[in-house]
C-alpha cells in the first residue's frame, strides 16, 4: 500500500505534467497567432507604375545592359558594372515601395530571416561603397563576376529576375 507521501508526490507530478501540456499548447497557439502579424512585403500600392515589377521586360533589358557593360572594357568596366548594378537594385527597392533616404535605410527594412541573400548583398554593397570612395581599390574579373552574381541572386529572390 503506497504511503501518503508517495501519493502526494505522484499528484504533484500529475499537476506539473498538466501545466506543461497546457503551456506547450499555449505556446503553439501564440506562435500561429503571431504569424498573422508578420510583415509582408508588397510593391508600393500608391506607385504610379502600371505594370508589375516582377519579370518586367524593361527591367530585364536594363539588367542585361548592366551585365553587358560590365564585360565590355575590363578592368574599369567591372567597377562601373558593380556601381550600376547597385544603382539598379536601389531603383528596384524604391519601385517595390521601400522608403528611406539611403539604400542602407531601404535594405534595413528587409528581414534577413526571410531572405537568404541579404547578408551577401550587404557585403557586396559595402564593396561598391569602397569602390566609390577609394580610388586605389582594384577588382579582378573573378571578384566582379561574384559580386554581379550576388546582385543577380538578390534580384531573383526579390522576384524581379
N, C-alpha and C positions, 0 to 999 in steps of 0.2 A: 504494500500500500504506500503510494507516494506521500511524502510528507508535505505539510502545509507550505514550507519554504520552496520546495521544488515546484509545486503548482503555481505559486506566485511568480516564480522566475519564468515559467512557461507562459503565463498570462502576459507578462511584460514583453517577452519576445513576440508574442502574437500581436500585441498593440503596436510595437515598433514596425513589424512587418506590414501591418495595415497602413500605418503612417507613411512608410517608404513607398508602398504601391500608390497611395494617393498622391504623394509628391511627384512620383515618376509620371503619372498620367497628367498631373497639373502642369508639369514642365512641357510635356508633349503638346498639350493644348495651347499653352502660351507660345510655344515655338511656332506652331502653324498659324496662330492668330497674328503673330508678329510678322509673318511673311507678307501679310496683306499690306503692311506699311513700308515695305522695302521699296526704295526708289526705283522707278522705271525711267528709262531714257527714251525719249521720243524726239523727233525733229520739232523744231520750233513751230507751233501751230499758227503763230502770228506772222510767219515768214511770208514774203511776197513771192517766193519761189513756187511755181505752179507744178513742176514735175517732182516726183520723189527723188531723193538723193541716192538711194540705193541703185547701184549699177546704171547710173545716169551716163548715157553715151558721151555727153560733153565732158564730164569729169574723167571718164576712161581715156578719152583722147588727150586731155590735158596731162594726165598721169603718164601716158605713153610718151608725150613730148618731153616731160621731165627726165624720164629714163633715157630717151634718145640723146638729149642734150648732155647728160652726164657721161655718155660714152663717146661724144663727138671729138673732143680735143684734149686728151689727157695731158698732164695731170690736173690742170686748172679746171677742167670741166667736171672733175669729181667734186671739187669744192662747191662749184656752182650748182651741181646736181643735188647735193645734200641740202644746200640752203634753199633751193627751190622746192624740194620735197617737203622740207619743214614748213615752208610758207603754204604749200598745198594742203597739208594736214591742218594747219591753223585755219585756213579758209573753210575746210570741211567741218571742223568743230564749230565754227561760227554758224554755218548753214544748218547744222544739227540743233542749234539753239543754245549752245553752251556759252555763257556770258563770262565776262571778266576783262580786265584791262590788258592782260598779257596772256600768252599761250599757257604759261605755267598756271595762271588762275583757272583757265578753262580745263586744263588737264587735271587740276586738283578736284574738279567736280566728278571725275570718273572714279569708279571704285575698283581698286586693284584685285579685290576678291572676285569680281565679275569678269575681269579682263586679263587674259594670260599674257598679253604682250605689253602691258602698260609699263612694267618695270624696265624692260628692254628699251621701250620707246623713250622713257625718261633719260636713259643713258645716252642714246643717240641724239636726243635733243640737247643734252649738255655738250656733246661733241660739236654739234652745229654752233652752239654759243661760243665754244673755244675757237672754232674756225673764223667766226665773225670778229672776235675780239683779240685774237692773237695772230699777227701776220706771219709768225715763224712756224705756225702749225702746218705740218705736212700730212698727206694721206696717201696710202698706197691704193692701187686698183682693188686689191682684195678687201681692204678696210672699207672703201667706198661701196663695194658690192654688198658687203654685210650690212652696212648702215642702210642702204637703199632697200634691201630685203626686209629689214626691220620695219621701215616705214610702210612697205607694201603689206607685211603681215598685220600691222596695226590697222591699216585701212581695210583689209579683208575682215578683220574682227569687228570693225565698225559697220561692216556691210556695204561699204562704198565700192570696193572692187570685187 
